[in-house]
Amino acid sequence: MAATVEDLYRNYGILADAKEDLSKHKDAYQVILDGVKGGPKEKRLAAQFIPKFFSSFPELADAAINAQLDLCEDEDVSIRRQAIKELPRFASGENLPRVADILTQLLQTDDSAEFNQVITALISIFKIDAKGTLGGLFSQILQGEDVVRERAIKFLSTKLKTMPDDTMTKEVEDYIFIETKKVLEDVTGEEFVLLMRILSGLKNMQTVSGRQQLVELVVEQAFLEQALNPADTDSVDRLLQCTRQALPLFSKNVHSTRFVTYFCEFVLPNLSLLTSPVAELDIQLEVLKLLAEMSPYCGDMDKLEVNLNMLFEKLLEFMPLPPEEENGENAANEEPKLQFSYVECLLFSFHQLGKKLPDFLIDKISAEKLKDFKIRLQYFARGLQVYIRQLRVALQGKTGDALKTEENKIKVVALKITNNINVLIKDLFHNPPSYKSTVTLSWKPVQKTEAAAAAIGQKRQSVEDIGATATTKKLPTNLPRRDARQIYNPPSGKYSASIGNFSNEQRGGFRGGRGRGFGGRGNRSRGRIY
């Protein structure tokens, strides 16, 4: 027979008055446990009374926890919330991992207030025993239902960074690293991003050795030992996601060599064949941006000359020869389009790797090929001058809000791109070629010191002076005269509104609920397993 409200209050009074002699009143506590079989009022009282005296009856611990769990699954949401609120009071000793496991499973609720109550309870027991709580969380991440796994990972990715330092000890962080490595053996793309965020936020991962460990994890996920199938969307997506996660980890001490080598050997040769994981993504430009960002951190490369040559050949594809003379066979052809965004990336990457083999343009390619390259550089430089003047005129006198319109933001980025290319071309026209200039890629924020230096440079050098090395030399006769016709008319849509965007988390794959990537985890739905 279920206990009534009167029964619950009477037995609560007995236990409250017993003080040190609580253990002698096991029958009174059993009546309170039976309250879960009553109506809504009895259940609400039981949800409060059971945890209050829980620690005094270890022999009834299992029965008490199970009774509270019954309330956590009640049809009445207010009863569930009350029961969940009290769950942390059961989290002591060997019971804590079980409570953590239960709370993790309860993350699957669709009621927002109940969900927030679960989050609060998890944070509460995390501060009591972080490692024990993590045990429950990772148990469900590895074996629980998909919705539970997803929400448990998100809990860790958002809440760990808010935990106090005395909770996030070295032992706890080491445990997180070990358990996360297990999870990474079978993940979706979105999960991979969140798990890397978790690991990247750990204090022991902020050291050089810590970042190197993270790079090793990403390398394992990227399958760099396998050739890339450019037609396989999932393979391309995996490479993009992994490279984005690795990018913030690279430095002068943590090298990007394996990724840069892979891009040169397997990605660049297949650049035009790559299948984009997202319809609106310019996959070729995306890949070239990633390569450009990684190239400054490339260490010693086994096949440097071969890879530099691949980069050089790809650069030539995007740097057209000038049109033939008016009476030439190609006179009727349209003037070549200058793909500035692509060239910025390729030229920057070539410039960075070229530092490691400065005699490449002198001794490693034929004189004929070098001459061809310089003709292309000259033609490109002249096109740049025209476009830079157009951009400066368009932006002249505009400040503040006027520069924030979509059209002007695109022009500002375009000006950065063209100025960068000018600087790099100028370096390569030195004899011998120089690799000393530094530029900030157009989609990256300018560092304060670089901005100050640029401002000084502007005073000393006019727009017309930029790239002067490329334009003051005697040009081949087949180049069009500057006054004959406009060299380059920027094509519409060449610079998209997203040209300057470069978010490690949001570009490319796994946007808009793309589904499973990285091979796709199997369905692990098993129901609640309290």
N, C-alpha and C positions, 0 to 999 in steps of 0.2 A: 504494500500500500504506500502510495506517494505521500511525502510529508506535506503538511499544510503550512501556511504562513505562520500560524501560531506555533506549530511544532518547531519551525526553524528559529523563531525568535527565542523560544524557551531554551532550546539546546545551545543556541549561541550564548545566552546568558550563563548557562552552566559552564561553558568553556571559558568565557571571559572572566568569570569569578574564580575559576580553579587556579589560575596563576601557575605555580610550580607543579601542581598535581594534574596537569593537563592529560598526561598519558593514561591516567586512570579512567578517563571518560571517553574511551574509544567508541562506546555505543552512541554517545551524543554526537560525535563527529560523523558517524555512519548515517545518522538521521539527516544531517546537513548534506551529505553526499546524495542521499535519496531525493533531495529537493529537485534534482535535475529531471526527475520523472513527473513533476507537478506541472502546474499551469505557468503562464508568463510571469506572474508575480513571484511564485516560488523559485523559478529559474533565475530571475534577476537577483534575488537574495542569495541563492546558492552560488552564483558567479562571484559574489563579493565575499561570502563567508568561507568557501572552500580554501582559497589561497591564504586567508588570514591565519588559519591554524594548521596549514599543510606541514610545516616543518616539525610539528610536535608528534606526528603520527607516521614515522618512516615505514611502518609495516603496511600502511594504507596508501603509500605513495602512488603506486600504479593505479589503484582504484580512483584516487583523487585526480590524477592527471587525466585519466580516461573520462571521468565525469566532466571535467572542465572542457575537454575536447568535444564532448557531446554538445555542450553549450556553444562552442565555437562554430558548430555546424547547424545550429538551430535555424528554423525558418524565419524567425523574428530577427531582423537586422539589429535592433537595439540590444537584444540579448547577446548576439554574436559580438557586437562591439564591446560590451561590458566584459564578456569572457576573455576576449583578446587583450583588452587593457590590463587585465589581471595576470595574464600568462607569465610575464617576467618574474613574478613572485615565486614561480615554480622552478626558476632557473638557478639552481644551486648544485654544486658538485657534479655528480655523474648525470644528473637530470638536464643540465644545461644544453648539451649537444642535441638531446631529443627535443627540447623546447625550440631550439634554433631551427631544427629540421621541420617541426610543425609550423612555426611562423613562416618559414620560407614557402611551404606548400600553400599557406593561406594568402600568399601574394596573388594568387590567381583570381581573387574576388573582383567583381566588376563594380562594386559599390565604392565610390571614391572615399567616403568618410571611413569605411571599414579598412580600405587599403592604407590610408594614412595612419590608422591605428596600428596596423601591422608594422609599418615602417618605423613608427615611434617605438614599438615594443622591441623590434630588432636592434635599433640603435641603443636602447636601454641595456639589453643583455650583452651587446657588443662591448660596452664599457665595463661590464662585470668580468667577462672572459672573452677576449677577442678571438683567441685561437679556437675555443670551443664553439663559438658562434659561427666562425668561418667553416668549421667542420660540417655543421648543418647546412650552410649555404652551398658549399661545394658538393656535398652529397646530392643535393637536389639538382644542381647544375649538371652534374655528370649522369644522373639517373632519372631525374624527374620529368614531368610533362613539359612539353615545349613552352607553354605559356609561363610556367613556373621558372624554367631555365632562363628564358628571356628576361623576366622581371628581376630575377636574382642577380644576373649579370649587370643589369642597369642599376640595381641597388648598389652594388660594389663600385661601379664606375662613377657614381655621383656622390656616395656617402663616405667612402674611405678617406677622401681628401679633407673631410670635415672633422675627422676623429682627432682627439688630442694626442700630442706626441707621446705621453706616457702610456697610451693605449697601443699605438702603432710602434711597438718595439722592434728591434732587429729580428728577434725570433718570429714575431708575427709576420713581418714583411718577407722573411725567408719562406715561411709557410705559404704565403700568398703566391710567391713566385713558383714554388714547386707544384702547387695545386693548379695554378693557371696553365702551366706547361702541359699538364694532363688534359685540360679542357681543350687546348689548342690542337690536340691531335685530331679533332673532328669538329670543325666550326663552320659557320656561315660567314660570309663577308662582313656583315654588320656586327656579328659577335666578335670577329677578329679585331675590328676597329675599337670596340669597347674594351676588350681584354688588353689591347696594347695601351689604351688610355690608362687602365688600372695600373699596369706595370710601370708605365712611364712616370706615374705620379709618386712612386715609392721613393723614399729617401735614399735607400741603398742602390737605386738605379741611377742616381744623379752623378755618380763617379764615372771616370773613363771606362773602368772595367765593367761597371753596371750597364752603361750604354752599349758597350761591345757585346755583352750578353744579349741585350735586346735585339741588336742587329743580327746576331746568330739565330735568334728565334724567327725573325722575319725572313732570313735567308731560307730556313727550313720550309716556311710556308710558301715561299715564292717558287720553289721547284727550279732553282737556277741550274741544276744539273741536267735538266731536260731541255731539248730544243723547243722553241715556241711554235705552236700551231696558230698562225695568224687568223685563220678562219674560225677558230673556236672562241666564241664569246667569253665563256667562263675562264679560259686560260688567259686571255687578254685582260679580263677584269681582275683576276687574281694578281697578275703582275702589276697592274696599276695600283691596286689597293696596298699591296706589300711595299711597293716603292714609296708611296705616299707616307706610309707609317715609318719607313726607315729614314726618310729625308731629315726630319728634325733631330735625328740621332747622330748624323754625320758631323765631323769636325776635323781639325788638323790631326787629331789623335785617333779618331774612329773613322776609318776610311770607307769610301763608297766603291772601292775597286771592283768587287765582284758584280755589283749592279751595273756599273759603267761598262765593264767588259761584256756582260750579257747583252746590254743594249746595243753595243757595237757589233757583236757577233751574230745575234739572232733577231734583233728588233729592226735596226736600220735597214738591213737587206730586204726586209718584208714590210717596210713602212707603208707602202701603197696598198698592201693586201690586208692590213689590220682591220678586224671587224669591231666596230664600236659597241660596247655594252649598253650605251645609252644613245638614243636616236639623235639628240641635239648636240652631242659631244663631237668636236673636231678631234678625232682620235690621233691623227698625225701630229697636230700641234700640241696636243696633250702630252704625247710621248716625248716630243722634242723639248718641251718645257721641263719635264722631269729630268731628262738627260742633262740639260743645261744647269739645273740646280745642283745636280750631284757632281758634276765635273770638277769643281774646285777642290773637292775632298778626295779625289782619286789618288791612291798611293802608287807604288811601283806596280807596273803592269807587265805581265809576261810577254804578251804579243802587242807591245805598244805601237810599233811601226805598222803592223797589219791593221790594227784597230783605228789608228790615226788616218790611214789611207782610206778605210771605209767611210770615216767621217768626212774626209776631204771629198771623196767621190759623191757622197750624198749632198754636200754643200754645193758642188758644181751643178747638180740637178736643179737647184732652186736659184742659181745665179745665171741668168740667160746671157747668151752672146748678143751683142748689139745687132739690129737689123742690117741687112745688106744695103748697099748704096741704092739710090733711087732707080738706077737702070739695072740693078742686079736682079737675079732670078727670084728673090723673095721680096721684091719691092712692094708687091700688093698685099703682103701678109700684114696682119695687125702687129703693132709693136708689142714686144713681150711684156707681160705683167710682172711687176716686182713684188714678190711675196715677202714683205718685210718681217712679219711675225716669225715665219719659218726660218728666215735667214738670220735673224737675231739669235735664235736658239742655237742653230748649227754653227754660226760663226763664233759665238761665245764658247761653245763646247770645244771647237777646234782650237781656239786661242788658249784655253785652259790646258788641254792635253799637249798642245804644241810646245808649251814651256818645258815639257819633259823630254822633248826631242827637237831642240831649236833648229837643227840643220835639216829638218824634213823637207822644207820648200827649196833647199839649196842642193842637197845631195841625194835625196830619196825619190825625187820625181824628175822626169826629163825636162830639159830646157824648153822643149816645145809645149809641154803641159803647163809649165810655170808661166810661159808667155800667154797661153790661153787663159789661165787663171787671172792674170793681171788685167787682161782685156775685159774679162767679166767684172772684176772689181772696179775698174774705171767706169764702165757703163753703169754699174749699180750706184757708184758714188755720185755720178752726174744726175741720175734719177732722184737720188736722195736730196740733192741740193734744191731741186725744183720743189719737191714735196715739203721740205722743211720750210722754205720761204712761204709756201701756201699756208702751212699750218700756223706759222708765226703771224702772218697777216690776219688770219682768221681769229687768232686768240689775242691779238694786240689790244691792250687797254681793258681786257676783261679780268675782273677780280671777284672774289667772294662768291655770291650766289650765282653769278653769271657763269662761273666755271663749273658749277655743280649740275648743269643741265646734262642730260645723257649725251647729246651731240658733242658738247665741249669736253666732257670727260673722256670720250673716245679720242678726241683730237689731242688732248694732253698726253694720253698714253701713246698715241701714234708718234708724237713728238719725242717722247722718251725712247721709243724703239728706234726711230731713225737716227737720233743722236748717238745712241749706243753703237749702231752699225757703223756710223761714221768714224767713231773713235777706234773701233777694232780694225776697220779697213786701213785707216791711217797707220796703225801699227804694222800691218802686214806689208805695207808699201815701203817700209824702211829697208835699207840695204846694209846688212842682212835684216830679214824680218825681225821685228821686235815683239816681245810678249809682256811688256812692262805695264801697259795701261790697265786700269781697273774701271769697270763699269758696274752699276747696279741693274740687274735685269728689270725690264720695264714693269713687270707685275709685282716686284718686290718693293717693300717700303725702303725709302732712302734713309741711310743712317745719318745722324746729325753732322758728323765730321765730314762725310762725303758731300752732304748738301752744302756745307760751308765752303768746301773746296770748289764745288761746282759754281757757286755764286761768284767766287773770286775769278774763276776761269772765264765766266761770262763777260766780265769787265775787260779782260785782256784779249778776248777772241770774239770776233763777230761771227754771225751765222755763215757768211761767205767764206770765212777762214777755215771753218771746220771741214776736214777732209781735203784741204788744199793740196796735199801731197798727191792725192788721186786725180786732181783736175788740172794741175799746172804742168804736169808732164806732157810731152808731145803725144797726142792721141793718134791711134791708127786712122788711116784715111777712110776706113769704112764706117767710122762712127758718125752719127748725124751731127751737123753743126748745131751749136747751142742756139743760134739765132734762126735756124731754119724752121724749126717747129718745136712744140712743147714735147719734152722727152717723155714725161709720164703724167698721165691723167688718172688719179687714184680711182680705182673701180668702186662702185657703190657696194656697201656691205662688206668691204675688205676687213674692216675692223669692227667686230661685233661688240655688242654692249658688254659682253662678259670677258672682253679681252684682257682686262687687268685682274681678273679674279683668279685666285689660286688657293683654295681652301683644302687642306689636307684631308678633311673629313667629308666634304660634300660634293666634290667634283666627281663626275664619272659614275662608276657602278654603285649599285645598291641604293639608288635614290628612288623615292616613290614606291616603296614596297616591292622591290624588284624580285623578291623570292630568294631562294637559296642559291648560294654560290659555293665555291671551294669544294665542289663535289656533292654538297647537300647532305645534311645530317638526316639519318633515318628518323621516323616518328617514334618518340620514346614514351608516348602516353601510357601511363600505368594506373592512373587514379590515385587517390590519397592513400598513403601507406603509413598512417600514424602508428 
